[in-house]
Amino acid sequence: MKTKAELQPIIDKIASADSPVGIDAVYVHALILDKLAGLEARLSALEASCGTSSEKSEDVY
């Protein structure tokens, strides 16, 4: 798992000073987005090795 410092670029893009949430929701969301990006990369590699392809969506962050 990446540290909060490693995810800081993502956190900076999605942070909101007005959030009333009592947990570190920004960090949690950054972790989720990072994992999804890793899964997308792995899926692309698998598709490439099988000779198939799916439509790639744009990054959300």
RODRENDO-626674 format. One record per atom (N, C-alpha, C): residue number from 0; residue in three letters; chain; atom name; x, y, z. Coordinates in steps of 0.02 Angstrom, whole numbers, plus 50000, padded with zeros to 5 digits. Atoms other than C-alpha are relative to their C-alpha. Layout:
REM residues N
num:NUM&residu:ALA&chaine:A&atome:CA&xx:X&yy:Y&zz:Z
...
//
This chain:
REM residues 61
num:0&residu:MET&chaine:A&atome:N&xx:50042&yy:49941&zz:50000
num:0&residu:MET&chaine:A&atome:CA&xx:50000&yy:50000&zz:50000
num:0&residu:MET&chaine:A&atome:C&xx:50045&yy:50062&zz:50000
num:1&residu:LYS&chaine:A&atome:N&xx:49961&yy:49939&zz:50004
num:1&residu:LYS&chaine:A&atome:CA&xx:50065&yy:50172&zz:49956
num:1&residu:LYS&chaine:A&atome:C&xx:49986&yy:50045&zz:50060
num:2&residu:THR&chaine:A&atome:N&xx:50008&yy:49953&zz:49945
num:2&residu:THR&chaine:A&atome:CA&xx:50093&yy:50304&zz:50088
num:2&residu:THR&chaine:A&atome:C&xx:49960&yy:50061&zz:49977
num:3&residu:LYS&chaine:A&atome:N&xx:50037&yy:49939&zz:50016
num:3&residu:LYS&chaine:A&atome:CA&xx:49993&yy:50464&zz:50097
num:3&residu:LYS&chaine:A&atome:C&xx:50044&yy:50048&zz:49960
num:4&residu:ALA&chaine:A&atome:N&xx:49954&yy:49956&zz:50036
num:4&residu:ALA&chaine:A&atome:CA&xx:50147&yy:50560&zz:50037
num:4&residu:ALA&chaine:A&atome:C&xx:50007&yy:49979&zz:49927
num:5&residu:GLU&chaine:A&atome:N&xx:49994&yy:50024&zz:50069
num:5&residu:GLU&chaine:A&atome:CA&xx:50160&yy:50450&zz:49882
num:5&residu:GLU&chaine:A&atome:C&xx:49937&yy:50017&zz:49959
num:6&residu:LEU&chaine:A&atome:N&xx:50063&yy:49986&zz:50033
num:6&residu:LEU&chaine:A&atome:CA&xx:49977&yy:50487&zz:49842
num:6&residu:LEU&chaine:A&atome:C&xx:49983&yy:50075&zz:50000
num:7&residu:GLN&chaine:A&atome:N&xx:50014&yy:49928&zz:49993
num:7&residu:GLN&chaine:A&atome:CA&xx:49991&yy:50675&zz:49875
num:7&residu:GLN&chaine:A&atome:C&xx:49978&yy:50033&zz:49935
num:8&residu:PRO&chaine:A&atome:N&xx:50024&yy:49968&zz:50062
num:8&residu:PRO&chaine:A&atome:CA&xx:49974&yy:50725&zz:49690
num:8&residu:PRO&chaine:A&atome:C&xx:49926&yy:49987&zz:49987
num:9&residu:ILE&chaine:A&atome:N&xx:50070&yy:50016&zz:50009
num:9&residu:ILE&chaine:A&atome:CA&xx:49807&yy:50635&zz:49681
num:9&residu:ILE&chaine:A&atome:C&xx:49958&yy:50037&zz:50052
num:10&residu:ILE&chaine:A&atome:N&xx:50035&yy:49966&zz:49945
num:10&residu:ILE&chaine:A&atome:CA&xx:49754&yy:50704&zz:49850
num:10&residu:ILE&chaine:A&atome:C&xx:49990&yy:50074&zz:49985
num:11&residu:ASP&chaine:A&atome:N&xx:50004&yy:49929&zz:50016
num:11&residu:ASP&chaine:A&atome:CA&xx:49793&yy:50881&zz:49793
num:11&residu:ASP&chaine:A&atome:C&xx:49946&yy:50015&zz:49948
num:12&residu:LYS&chaine:A&atome:N&xx:50050&yy:49990&zz:50053
num:12&residu:LYS&chaine:A&atome:CA&xx:49679&yy:50860&zz:49642
num:12&residu:LYS&chaine:A&atome:C&xx:49929&yy:49992&zz:50025
num:13&residu:ILE&chaine:A&atome:N&xx:50069&yy:50014&zz:49978
num:13&residu:ILE&chaine:A&atome:CA&xx:49528&yy:50796&zz:49740
num:13&residu:ILE&chaine:A&atome:C&xx:49984&yy:50028&zz:50069
num:14&residu:ALA&chaine:A&atome:N&xx:50011&yy:49973&zz:49932
num:14&residu:ALA&chaine:A&atome:CA&xx:49547&yy:50887&zz:49907
num:14&residu:ALA&chaine:A&atome:C&xx:49948&yy:50055&zz:50000
num:15&residu:SER&chaine:A&atome:N&xx:50049&yy:49947&zz:49990
num:15&residu:SER&chaine:A&atome:CA&xx:49410&yy:50999&zz:49974
num:15&residu:SER&chaine:A&atome:C&xx:50004&yy:50024&zz:50072
num:16&residu:ALA&chaine:A&atome:N&xx:49995&yy:49972&zz:49932
num:16&residu:ALA&chaine:A&atome:CA&xx:49435&yy:51114&zz:50123
num:16&residu:ALA&chaine:A&atome:C&xx:49932&yy:50005&zz:50034
num:17&residu:ASP&chaine:A&atome:N&xx:50067&yy:49992&zz:49973
num:17&residu:ASP&chaine:A&atome:CA&xx:49247&yy:51123&zz:50146
num:17&residu:ASP&chaine:A&atome:C&xx:49967&yy:49934&zz:50021
num:18&residu:SER&chaine:A&atome:N&xx:50029&yy:50065&zz:49984
num:18&residu:SER&chaine:A&atome:CA&xx:49221&yy:50937&zz:50180
num:18&residu:SER&chaine:A&atome:C&xx:49985&yy:49993&zz:50074
num:19&residu:PRO&chaine:A&atome:N&xx:50019&yy:50010&zz:49930
num:19&residu:PRO&chaine:A&atome:CA&xx:49125&yy:50901&zz:50340
num:19&residu:PRO&chaine:A&atome:C&xx:50012&yy:49929&zz:50026
num:20&residu:VAL&chaine:A&atome:N&xx:49991&yy:50070&zz:49983
num:20&residu:VAL&chaine:A&atome:CA&xx:49175&yy:50718&zz:50342
num:20&residu:VAL&chaine:A&atome:C&xx:50052&yy:49992&zz:50056
num:21&residu:GLY&chaine:A&atome:N&xx:49956&yy:50008&zz:49943
num:21&residu:GLY&chaine:A&atome:CA&xx:49256&yy:50659&zz:50503
num:21&residu:GLY&chaine:A&atome:C&xx:50057&yy:49951&zz:49990
num:22&residu:ILE&chaine:A&atome:N&xx:49945&yy:50046&zz:50016
num:22&residu:ILE&chaine:A&atome:CA&xx:49375&yy:50535&zz:50418
num:22&residu:ILE&chaine:A&atome:C&xx:50042&yy:50031&zz:49945
num:23&residu:ASP&chaine:A&atome:N&xx:49957&yy:49975&zz:50053
num:23&residu:ASP&chaine:A&atome:CA&xx:49518&yy:50561&zz:50297
num:23&residu:ASP&chaine:A&atome:C&xx:49976&yy:49971&zz:49933
num:24&residu:ALA&chaine:A&atome:N&xx:50032&yy:50026&zz:50060
num:24&residu:ALA&chaine:A&atome:CA&xx:49404&yy:50530&zz:50148
num:24&residu:ALA&chaine:A&atome:C&xx:50042&yy:50012&zz:49938
num:25&residu:VAL&chaine:A&atome:N&xx:49959&yy:49986&zz:50058
num:25&residu:VAL&chaine:A&atome:CA&xx:49524&yy:50611&zz:50025
num:25&residu:VAL&chaine:A&atome:C&xx:50053&yy:49946&zz:49992
num:26&residu:TYR&chaine:A&atome:N&xx:49949&yy:50052&zz:50002
num:26&residu:TYR&chaine:A&atome:CA&xx:49661&yy:50486&zz:50069
num:26&residu:TYR&chaine:A&atome:C&xx:49969&yy:49934&zz:49978
num:27&residu:VAL&chaine:A&atome:N&xx:50034&yy:50063&zz:50019
num:27&residu:VAL&chaine:A&atome:CA&xx:49539&yy:50340&zz:50055
num:27&residu:VAL&chaine:A&atome:C&xx:49983&yy:50000&zz:49926
num:28&residu:HIS&chaine:A&atome:N&xx:50017&yy:49996&zz:50071
num:28&residu:HIS&chaine:A&atome:CA&xx:49478&yy:50399&zz:49886
num:28&residu:HIS&chaine:A&atome:C&xx:50063&yy:49996&zz:49956
num:29&residu:ALA&chaine:A&atome:N&xx:49938&yy:50003&zz:50037
num:29&residu:ALA&chaine:A&atome:CA&xx:49657&yy:50423&zz:49826
num:29&residu:ALA&chaine:A&atome:C&xx:50026&yy:49928&zz:49996
num:30&residu:LEU&chaine:A&atome:N&xx:49980&yy:50070&zz:50001
num:30&residu:LEU&chaine:A&atome:CA&xx:49697&yy:50244&zz:49877
num:30&residu:LEU&chaine:A&atome:C&xx:49959&yy:49960&zz:49951
num:31&residu:ILE&chaine:A&atome:N&xx:50044&yy:50036&zz:50045
num:31&residu:ILE&chaine:A&atome:CA&xx:49546&yy:50180&zz:49783
num:31&residu:ILE&chaine:A&atome:C&xx:50017&yy:50015&zz:49927
num:32&residu:LEU&chaine:A&atome:N&xx:49983&yy:49981&zz:50068
num:32&residu:LEU&chaine:A&atome:CA&xx:49589&yy:50279&zz:49626
num:32&residu:LEU&chaine:A&atome:C&xx:50067&yy:49970&zz:49978
num:33&residu:ASP&chaine:A&atome:N&xx:49935&yy:50029&zz:50015
num:33&residu:ASP&chaine:A&atome:CA&xx:49769&yy:50218&zz:49634
num:33&residu:ASP&chaine:A&atome:C&xx:49993&yy:49925&zz:49985
num:34&residu:LYS&chaine:A&atome:N&xx:50011&yy:50072&zz:50012
num:34&residu:LYS&chaine:A&atome:CA&xx:49712&yy:50036&zz:49648
num:34&residu:LYS&chaine:A&atome:C&xx:49965&yy:49988&zz:49934
num:35&residu:LEU&chaine:A&atome:N&xx:50036&yy:50008&zz:50064
num:35&residu:LEU&chaine:A&atome:CA&xx:49591&yy:50057&zz:49503
num:35&residu:LEU&chaine:A&atome:C&xx:50047&yy:50011&zz:49941
num:36&residu:ALA&chaine:A&atome:N&xx:49952&yy:49987&zz:50054
num:36&residu:ALA&chaine:A&atome:CA&xx:49730&yy:50130&zz:49395
num:36&residu:ALA&chaine:A&atome:C&xx:50046&yy:49940&zz:49991
num:37&residu:GLY&chaine:A&atome:N&xx:49958&yy:50060&zz:50004
num:37&residu:GLY&chaine:A&atome:CA&xx:49840&yy:49980&zz:49438
num:37&residu:GLY&chaine:A&atome:C&xx:49963&yy:49942&zz:49969
num:38&residu:LEU&chaine:A&atome:N&xx:50040&yy:50054&zz:50029
num:38&residu:LEU&chaine:A&atome:CA&xx:49700&yy:49859&zz:49395
num:38&residu:LEU&chaine:A&atome:C&xx:49990&yy:50011&zz:49925
num:39&residu:GLU&chaine:A&atome:N&xx:50008&yy:49985&zz:50071
num:39&residu:GLU&chaine:A&atome:CA&xx:49671&yy:49948&zz:49230
num:39&residu:GLU&chaine:A&atome:C&xx:50063&yy:49983&zz:49961
num:40&residu:ALA&chaine:A&atome:N&xx:49936&yy:50016&zz:50032
num:40&residu:ALA&chaine:A&atome:CA&xx:49856&yy:49930&zz:49187
num:40&residu:ALA&chaine:A&atome:C&xx:50009&yy:49925&zz:49993
num:41&residu:ARG&chaine:A&atome:N&xx:49994&yy:50073&zz:50002
num:41&residu:ARG&chaine:A&atome:CA&xx:49854&yy:49745&zz:49231
num:41&residu:ARG&chaine:A&atome:C&xx:49952&yy:49971&zz:49948
num:42&residu:LEU&chaine:A&atome:N&xx:50049&yy:50024&zz:50049
num:42&residu:LEU&chaine:A&atome:CA&xx:49696&yy:49717&zz:49127
num:42&residu:LEU&chaine:A&atome:C&xx:50025&yy:50014&zz:49929
num:43&residu:SER&chaine:A&atome:N&xx:49973&yy:49983&zz:50066
num:43&residu:SER&chaine:A&atome:CA&xx:49775&yy:49807&zz:48979
num:43&residu:SER&chaine:A&atome:C&xx:50056&yy:49952&zz:49980
num:44&residu:ALA&chaine:A&atome:N&xx:49945&yy:50047&zz:50014
num:44&residu:ALA&chaine:A&atome:CA&xx:49929&yy:49696&zz:48992
num:44&residu:ALA&chaine:A&atome:C&xx:49972&yy:49931&zz:49983
num:45&residu:LEU&chaine:A&atome:N&xx:50031&yy:50064&zz:50014
num:45&residu:LEU&chaine:A&atome:CA&xx:49820&yy:49540&zz:48998
num:45&residu:LEU&chaine:A&atome:C&xx:49967&yy:49999&zz:49931
num:46&residu:GLU&chaine:A&atome:N&xx:50033&yy:49995&zz:50066
num:46&residu:GLU&chaine:A&atome:CA&xx:49719&yy:49598&zz:48848
num:46&residu:GLU&chaine:A&atome:C&xx:50052&yy:50000&zz:49944
num:47&residu:ALA&chaine:A&atome:N&xx:49947&yy:49998&zz:50051
num:47&residu:ALA&chaine:A&atome:CA&xx:49879&yy:49634&zz:48752
num:47&residu:ALA&chaine:A&atome:C&xx:50030&yy:49931&zz:49990
num:48&residu:SER&chaine:A&atome:N&xx:49971&yy:50067&zz:50007
num:48&residu:SER&chaine:A&atome:CA&xx:49946&yy:49460&zz:48788
num:48&residu:SER&chaine:A&atome:C&xx:49952&yy:49951&zz:49967
num:49&residu:CYS&chaine:A&atome:N&xx:50051&yy:50042&zz:50031
num:49&residu:CYS&chaine:A&atome:CA&xx:49782&yy:49383&zz:48728
num:49&residu:CYS&chaine:A&atome:C&xx:49982&yy:50024&zz:49930
num:50&residu:GLY&chaine:A&atome:N&xx:50015&yy:49972&zz:50065
num:50&residu:GLY&chaine:A&atome:CA&xx:49774&yy:49492&zz:48574
num:50&residu:GLY&chaine:A&atome:C&xx:49931&yy:50032&zz:49997
num:51&residu:THR&chaine:A&atome:N&xx:50065&yy:49966&zz:49999
num:51&residu:THR&chaine:A&atome:CA&xx:49611&yy:49574&zz:48629
num:51&residu:THR&chaine:A&atome:C&xx:50008&yy:50070&zz:50026
num:52&residu:SER&chaine:A&atome:N&xx:49997&yy:49932&zz:49975
num:52&residu:SER&chaine:A&atome:CA&xx:49571&yy:49752&zz:48672
num:52&residu:SER&chaine:A&atome:C&xx:49931&yy:50023&zz:50018
num:53&residu:SER&chaine:A&atome:N&xx:50063&yy:49968&zz:49982
num:53&residu:SER&chaine:A&atome:CA&xx:49435&yy:49849&zz:48759
num:53&residu:SER&chaine:A&atome:C&xx:50010&yy:50075&zz:49994
num:54&residu:GLU&chaine:A&atome:N&xx:49996&yy:49927&zz:50005
num:54&residu:GLU&chaine:A&atome:CA&xx:49393&yy:50033&zz:48741
num:54&residu:GLU&chaine:A&atome:C&xx:50027&yy:50028&zz:50065
num:55&residu:LYS&chaine:A&atome:N&xx:49969&yy:49971&zz:49940
num:55&residu:LYS&chaine:A&atome:CA&xx:49503&yy:50130&zz:48861
num:55&residu:LYS&chaine:A&atome:C&xx:49966&yy:50067&zz:50016
num:56&residu:SER&chaine:A&atome:N&xx:50031&yy:49937&zz:49979
num:56&residu:SER&chaine:A&atome:CA&xx:49416&yy:50266&zz:48960
num:56&residu:SER&chaine:A&atome:C&xx:50054&yy:50049&zz:50022
num:57&residu:GLU&chaine:A&atome:N&xx:49953&yy:49948&zz:49979
num:57&residu:GLU&chaine:A&atome:CA&xx:49499&yy:50430&zz:49004
num:57&residu:GLU&chaine:A&atome:C&xx:50011&yy:49996&zz:50075
num:58&residu:ASP&chaine:A&atome:N&xx:49986&yy:49997&zz:49929
num:58&residu:ASP&chaine:A&atome:CA&xx:49582&yy:50450&zz:49173
num:58&residu:ASP&chaine:A&atome:C&xx:49953&yy:50049&zz:50033
num:59&residu:VAL&chaine:A&atome:N&xx:50046&yy:49957&zz:49964
num:59&residu:VAL&chaine:A&atome:CA&xx:49469&yy:50526&zz:49304
num:59&residu:VAL&chaine:A&atome:C&xx:50036&yy:50050&zz:50044
num:60&residu:TYR&chaine:A&atome:N&xx:49962&yy:49954&zz:49957
num:60&residu:TYR&chaine:A&atome:CA&xx:49607&yy:50617&zz:49396
num:60&residu:TYR&chaine:A&atome:C&xx:50060&yy:50025&zz:49963
//
